[in-house]
Amino acid sequence: MKLAHKVSIITGAGSGQGQAAAVLFAREGSSIVAADIDEDGLKRTEALVREAGGDILTVRCDVSKAADVQAMVRRAKDACGGIHVLYNNAGVLHPKDGYVTDLDEEIWDLVLGVNLKGMYLTCKYAIPVILESGGGSIINTSSLGGLKAGASTAYGASKGGVISLTRNIARQYAPTIRANSICPGPVDTPMMVVAAKKAGPTGGTQGKGPMLERWADPGEVAELALYLASDSSAFVTAANFVIDGGLSAI
Ligand code: NAD
């Protein structure tokens, strides 16, 4: 098993890619600390992880709130004895995100608060525990929206920031901690429904993609996260991985 005796925090684990990763990481031997604001989603994830024979602690945690993150990390350490993997996957795409001149300050703050400040906070509080635990791997979810120009200003800015934050963390805590970001293209999760509605019938990434002609299954992104979490990627750090079915190449 690729994650035997490891403890993995996965944020946004109540749905989509985070939920798929929780099940996959558990199958690979990791204890799971699943953090999300969606308590019903966490219950579903807990049932799926237990069905797969895994151990899981679910924690209601708003990643944009320092007190929530501190408490979540403390619970993870107390319950599991350490932390080895931090998969920062929680994110929001707001239906009212838009062109910069039309963008309300509160939407900017909300999106940046979850997508970027949330990762700063989880790293701030989890990194000392990962170091105490002998080191580990951080995986931060960016997006094609962090690489390409689009209409969702706050989302794009937050996801661009994630790539830079990740590189800085990789440099600051090397060689004990590796940190990498991933940029998914369209993934078949509830968030894509928001993205497709925002883009309308002709724009954005709501089309099935020019090369592989489909959206990713959340489990396919989880496989990339598993590679980055495990020792299979022992020489990989400060890198950004695009997983988009070829969309950005055209
Ligand atoms: P999703 O909407 O299914 O899952 C996102 C999860 O994050 C939800 O469970 C939600 O409750 C949780 N969340 C939101 N705000 C939170 C907060 N403040 N604190 C804790 N949890 C919070 O979508 P997904 O596709 O699984 O998204 C996972 C990540 O992938 C996100 O960072 C997203 O930006 C990114 N992403 C998604 C796509 C896509 O096409 N779906 C493409 C590129 C990047």
Residues whose N, C-alpha, C, O or C-beta is under 5 A from the ligand:
A	BS01	NAD	G12 A13 G14 S15 G16 Q17 G18 A35 D36 I37 D38 G41 C61 D62 V63 S64 N89 A90 G91 V92 V114 T141 S142 S143 L144 P184 G185 P186 V187 T189 P190 M191 M192
